[in-house]
Amino acid sequence: IIILYALEEVQTLGFSDFQNILPNISVTDILDILLVAFIIYKLLGFIQATRAWQLAKGIIFFILATLVSQWLHLYTLHWILSGLTTIGAIALVVLFQPELRRLLENLGGNRLRNFVVGADSSETAHMAKEICNAVTYLSKTRTGALIVIERNTTLDDVVETGTVINAQISDEILENVFYEGAPLHDGAVIIRRNRLHAAGCVLPLTQNKSLPKELGTRHRAGIGMSENSDCYSIIVSEETGIVSVAEGGVIRRKLEPEEIEKEILKMYVTEEDTNNPSLEMIKKMTRRIKDVKR
């Protein structure tokens, strides 16, 4: 967008005037341009790590449409789009209020972006196995559960609706969280960086009206969360014990816990890690432990 604006200014000034400007550019001007570019890059990185990225893409498309309408001399369309931009600043503050607040908080904490960092392959294998064991137990006992694995899109606004735990993942703690008598069993669990980050979280419900009627609030919350982020939602039905997975707004039902374990490993473990002898040893040990439990 900045390049397009620059080209428009060059076209307005004329090539000869632009040549006269170049010799007058100082080191300070170059530093100023680099700082502005760096700030814009960081802001885009912060927005991309939140659910506001979809709104940001819409705004970028709106700006491009305004520029194109001017270049093609579509006067009526350009007049309408230009008029809408006059209230754009107020609309941005309203739309991005949670993200702006979080940006200021991150700046105060010396952080600008909060991406999910890569985790150790052995920790990921342990997390996948513990989730698999917990889902197996919850499915057999028909205990309703909703487990959300955070990926690139941070879910801080969702975490704020629940209780931060920040505990190491184990099948026992997951089973206890979703136990019917537990105070946090109604909400969702958020897993971040291979740790159980929060529980009892409230998720946005999907507005998809074409879903089967037998899908309840828990399933609609898992689908809604996957529509608003790139998370991986695991849902266990309280009525039937059926295990489902929601990803990208699409739900897949009647999955085996072992399938979910493989998909989690594919998300986080690279092909090199898959061939890692230590990782294979961990997998064998967890299988033996499971056999002993049986």
C-alpha positions, 0 to 999 in steps of 0.5 A, a space after each residue: 500500500 505504501 509503495 502504491 501511494 509512493 507511485 501515485 505521488 511520483 506520478 503527481 509530481 512528475 519524473 523530473 521533479 522526483 529527480 530533483 528531490 533525490 539529491 536532497 534526501 539525507 541520512 536522517 530521512 532514510 532513518 525516518 523511513 526505516 523506522 516507520 517501515 519497522 513500526 508498520 512491520 511490527 504492527 502487522 506482525 502483532 495483528 497477524 498473531 490475533 483474530 483481528 487479522 481477518 478484519 485487517 485484510 478487509 481494511 487492506 482490500 478497502 484501501 486498495 479498492 479506493 486507490 483502484 477506483 481513483 486510477 480507473 476514474 470511477 468517480 461515483 465509486 471513489 466518492 463513496 469509498 472516500 466518504 467512508 474513510 472519513 469515519 474509518 478512524 473511529 471504526 478502527 478504534 471500535 473494531 480493534 479495541 481489544 487488540 489496541 489495549 493488548 498492544 499497549 499492555 505488550 509494549 509496557 511489558 517489553 513485548 510486541 508480539 506473542 507468537 507461539 514458539 516452537 516446542 521440544 519434540 519430546 515435550 510435544 510427544 508427551 503432550 500428545 500422549 497425555 491428551 490421547 489418554 485423557 480423551 480415551 478416558 473421557 470418551 469411555 466415561 461419556 464426560 463432556 470435554 472441550 480442549 483447544 490447542 493454541 497455534 499461531 493465533 494467540 487466544 489471550 482474550 479467551 484466556 481472560 474469560 477463564 482461570 489461568 492454571 499454567 500446569 504441566 499437561 497430564 491425563 489425570 489433570 485433564 480428567 479432573 478438570 472435566 469431572 462433572 463436580 469440578 468448578 471449571 468443567 463447563 468451560 474449555 481448556 486452553 493448551 499453550 506451548 505444551 502446557 495447560 494454560 487456562 481452564 473454564 474459558 468461554 468460547 464464541 459460538 459458531 453462527 453456522 446454521 447448517 450444522 446438525 441439530 444434535 450438535 450442542 453448545 460444546 460442539 458449536 463453541 469448538 467450531 466457533 473458536 476454530 472459525 476465529 483462529 487457527 486453533 485445533 479444538 477437540 470435543 468429547 460429547 457428553 451424551 454419546 462419548 463421540 470424539 470430534 475435532 474442529 479445525 478451520 470451521 470444519 468439524 470431523 466426528 467419530 475420531 479415535 484418540 490415536 488419530 488425534 495424537 498423530 495429528 498433534 504430532 504432525 502439527 508440531 513435530 518435523 520430519 527430522 524429529 519424527 526420525 529422532 531415536 529419543 522420540 521413538 524411545 519416548 513413544 515406546 515407553 508411553 505405549 508400555 505404560 498404557 499397556 500396564 494400565 490396561 
